[in-house]
């Protein structure tokens, strides 16, 4: 998550106002938060904007990294820390109004929880400026931001909660999955609503289900294994087939749409933070999700078959098929391209059979029927 995705605060020195910008799925919106006293030094103004941006980032991190997605919520685990942050939402306004200040001995209480700490930093920035009207406006704006996060958690992405359409999340709202499924039922090739109105991880869960339906329909017609249909379509049109193929292979291994999408997105989010997702890597050259083998220290031969070729050549090893800076949206885009690839192969075979007329609509209808038949895997 970056400052450009969630509410970002800035200072308009010419107008002496604090402004907020936020992503809306396609472009950004802006609003004036409050007037800033002309007497406030520029350094103090910028500090307030920076601390508010940091607070917004920590609030939205509770949405993108829910405690429920962590391996454990036992005391002092990552899940426990996430829940501590989420439980701090109710204390944010009070911390802004009455922040920890440096005491007479020069000491300052620093909170371990980032939500509480950023709320205190915002409060200290306001205390330094010392304007009651500004303080009240900031508290109201932060309350609105907190409400947006809480509504997004429930699958309501209206109003300010629309920021969630730009964010990758290690979970998927059932309401958002159902909404994305309805969009794809209208047109199995997708629609702009998937990117402008819906949570991308949830949309990717639905798209994975529809890709599997499209691959199965195409496999039935062509005799090509479902896991290989997008690769085969690459012979008709250049396609980024690796990610759809990974997803189809995970389906073949017994994965559910929800689990495989959340795992792929979650692994990429870990990598974006400099963490390795266990021992799982993506072999970019092969297009497979594989377990990394331990090196054979007792191997006396001179062959290099125990080592990744890319590593031996000094080339980087790709650890995820997704763009770690925007994994959920990247996955959604690739899944829709995979469905398009299935359509290409399906219509090509229909044309070879002399039934090219109406093949595109026949594909859509066949995929709708298959997706409805297998909808239980989406629930």
N, C-alpha and C positions, 0 to 999 in steps of 0.2 A: 504494500500500500504506500502511496506517495502523496505528498501535499497537494499535487495537482488533481487528485481523485476525490478527496473529501474536502469539507469546508476549509478554505484557506483564507486567512485574514490579512489585510493589507491596509496601509495608511495612505490617504489622499491628502498630501500636504497642502495642495492648493485650496482644497475645499475644507480642510480641517475636519475630516470625517474618517471614521473607521469603517471599512467595507469588508464584505465577505463574498467570496466566489465559490461555486461548487459545480461539479460535473453533473450533467443531466442526460448522459447517454449519448447525446450527439450535440456537442458544444457545451458551453458553460453558462451559468446564470450568475448574476451579481445583485447585491442589495446593500444599502447603507445600514449599518448597525447603530451608529450613534455619532454625534458631534464630539470632537475632541477639543478641549480648551486650547486656545491659541498659545497660552502660556506654557503648555506642556512641552518640554524639550523633545527634540526628534528622537533621541536615544530611548526615552521612556515610551514614546508612541510605538516605536518599532518593537520594543520588548513586549509590550502588551499584545501586539499582533502576532509575534512569534509564539508566545505562550498560549494564546488562544488556538493557533494552528496545531500546536503540540497536543493540547487537550482534545481537540476534535479528532486527531489521529488516534489517540489512546481510546477514546470512546468507540470509534468505529472498529478498532482492533478487537474489541469485545464481540463485535458482530462477525468479523471475518475469522476469528480464532475462538470459537465458543468452547467453554469448558467441556461440553459433551463430546467434542471431537478429540479430546486428549486421551492418551492411553490410560491415565489414572487421575482420580481426584483426591487421592490420599494426601494427608498433610505434607506440604513442602514439595509437592510435585508440580509439574507444569499446569496440569488441570486444576489443581488447588489454587495456584496463583491466578489463573484466568478467572476462576469463580470469585476470588477475593476482589478482583478489579470490577467484575460485573456487579457484585454486591455493593460497591462503593457509589453506584450511580445516585442513590438517594442522598448522599452526603456532599455532592458536588457544589450545590448552591450555597450551603452553609460554609463550606471551605473557602469559597470565593468571597463571601461577605465578611468572614472572620478568619483570615489566613494566619498561619504561623509566621511570626515576625521575629527578628533578631532581639533577644532579650538583653537585659542590662549587662550581662557578662559577655556578650558577643556571640552567644550560641543560637543556633537556628535548628528547629526540629525539621528533619527531612523524612517524608513518608516513603516507605518501601514500595507501596502500591503506586504505579504510575498515574492512575486516574486521580487519586487523591493528591499526589504530588503536583501534577499539572494544575489542578484546581487551586491549590495553594499558591502556585507561581502566578496564576492569573490574578488571584486576590492581592498578592504583593505588588504586582504591576499597577493595579488599580489604586492601591493604597498610596503608592508613590506619586501617582498623578493627582489623587485627592479630589475627584469630581464626583459628587453623588449621582447626578443624572447619568453620567457615563457608566458608573458602577451598576445602576439599576438596569440600564439597557443591555449591558453585557450579561448580567445574570439571566435576563429574559431570553437573550439569544442562545445562551448555553443550554437553558432549559428546553428550548425548541430543538436544539441539536440532539440532546439526549432523547427527547421524544421521538425524533426521526429514527434513531438507532433502535429504539424499542419497537417501533412500528415495523421496521424492516425485519426484525427478528420474527415477527408474526406473519410476514409475507405481504405486508402492506407497503408498497413502494410509491405511494402518492406523495405529493408535496416535496418537502425536503428529503424524504427518505428515498427519492429517486437516485440519490448518490449510489445506492447499492447496486444499480445496474452496471456500474463500472468496476465493481470489486470482486475479487476472487475470494471464495469462502470455503472452509473445510467442512461444510455441511450444506444441505439443500432443504429449503422450505417445501413441505408437501403441497401447500397452496400454490406456490410458484411452479412446481413441477407439473401440477395439473393444468395450470394456465398455459405453460409451454406446450404441453401435450395437445391442448385444444388448438393452438396456433398451427402445429404440425398436422393435425387432423384436417384442418382447412386446406393446407398445402404442404405435403410431405417434404417439399424442397425448402421450406422455411419461410420466414417473413420478417420484416423490419422490427416487428414487435419484440422478437426474441432479443434484440440488442438494445432497444430503446425503452422497454417497459418492464423487463423481467430480469431476475437475478441470474447471472451467467452460469453459475454452477448448476442451479436447478434446471435452466434451459438445456445445459449440456446433458444432464441426466435423461431428460425427455428425448433429446436428439440422439443419444446413444441407443435408446430403445427403438427409435425409428430407423436408425442406420442398420441395426440388426434385422429389422423387418425387411428393409430394402435389400439387404445382402441375401437374405433367405429366399426372397422372391426371385432375385436375379440368379441365384444358384440353382433353384428349381428349373428355371428356363434354360440355362446354359450348360449345366452340368459341372461348372467350376465350383470348387469348395467355397463356402460363404466367406471364409477368412481371406480368400485370394481374389475376390471379385474386384475390389478397388485397385489392386495391383494390376489386374488384367485390363481394367479401364484405362490405365495409364498408357496403354498402347494406342488408344484412340485419341486421347487428349492428355497433355502433360498435367499431372495432378500431384499434389503433396500427399501421397498415399500412405506414408508411414504411420501417422497417428491413427487414421481410421483402421488400418490393419492391426495395430497394437490393440485397439479396442475390440475388434472382432475376434482376435486371438484370446483375449481375456474372457470374452463371452464363451468361447469354445472351452475354456478351462473352468467354466462354471460360475463366472462372476455375474453379479446383478448390475443393472445400470447405475443404481445409486452408489454401490460400493466401489465399482471400478472407476467411476468419475471422481468421486471424493478422494480415492487413493491417488489417482494421477494428479489431480489438482493439489492435494495436500503435499505430495512429494515435491512438486515444483515450487510450492511456497516455501518449503524447508530449504531447498537449494537456493532460493532467492535470498534467504537469510544467512547463507553460508554454512548450512548444515546438510549433511548427507543423510538421505532417507534409508537408514540401515545399510544393507549391502546391495540394494537394487540399483542397477544402472540401466541406461538405455543404450543399446548398441546401434548407434545411428546408421551404420552401414548396412545392417541386416534388418532394421525395422522391427526388432523384438525387444520385449522387456525381459531381462535375464538376471539371474543371480550371479554375482561376481564370484568366481572360484578363488579359493585360497591357493597361493603359489605352491608348487610341489618342490620343497626344498631338497628332496632326495633324488631329484631327476638328474641323472648323470649324463644324459645325452646332450648333444649340442643343438637340438631342435628348439625352436622358440614357440612350440605349439601351446605352452602353458601360459603365454602372455598375450594380452590383447594386442593385435597388430598396431592399432593406433597409438598405444602407449609406447611400443618399441620404436616407432618412427618419430616419437616426440610430438605426436598430434594429440589434441585434447580428446578426452573421452566424454561423450555426451551422456549426461546423467538423467535426462528427461526428454521426452519427445515434444514437450511444450515450451513456450516462451515463459521463463520464470517471472518476468516482469508483469505478465498478464495471462496467467495460465488458463483460467476459466474461459475467458473470451477466445483465446487461441484455440482451446479444445473445441468450443462450440463452432467456431469457423471451420475447423478441419472436419468435424463430424458432418456438417452440412455439405461440405465439398465431397465427402465420402458418399453421401446419398446421391449427389449429382453424378458421381462416377458410376454408381449402380444404375442410374437412369440411362447413362450413355451406353453401357454394355447391354442393358435390356433392350433398348430401342434398336441398337445395331443388330442384335440377333433377330428381332422381329422383322427388320427390313430384309435380312437375309432369307427369312421365311416367306417374304412377299406380303407381310402384314404390317408394313411401316406406318400406314395411315392410322392415326389415332393411337400410336404406340405410347406416346408420352402420357396421355390420359389413362391408357390401360395400365401403365406402370403405377401411376398415382392410386388408382382404384385397387390394384393388387396389393400395394404397400399398405393402404388403409385397412384392407381386410386382414392382412397378416398382423399388423400392429394391434388391431382390435382383438384378434384371436389370442395373442400373447401378452395382453395388457397386464396380466397378473404379475409379471416380472417387474412392472413399473411401480406396483403398489407397495 
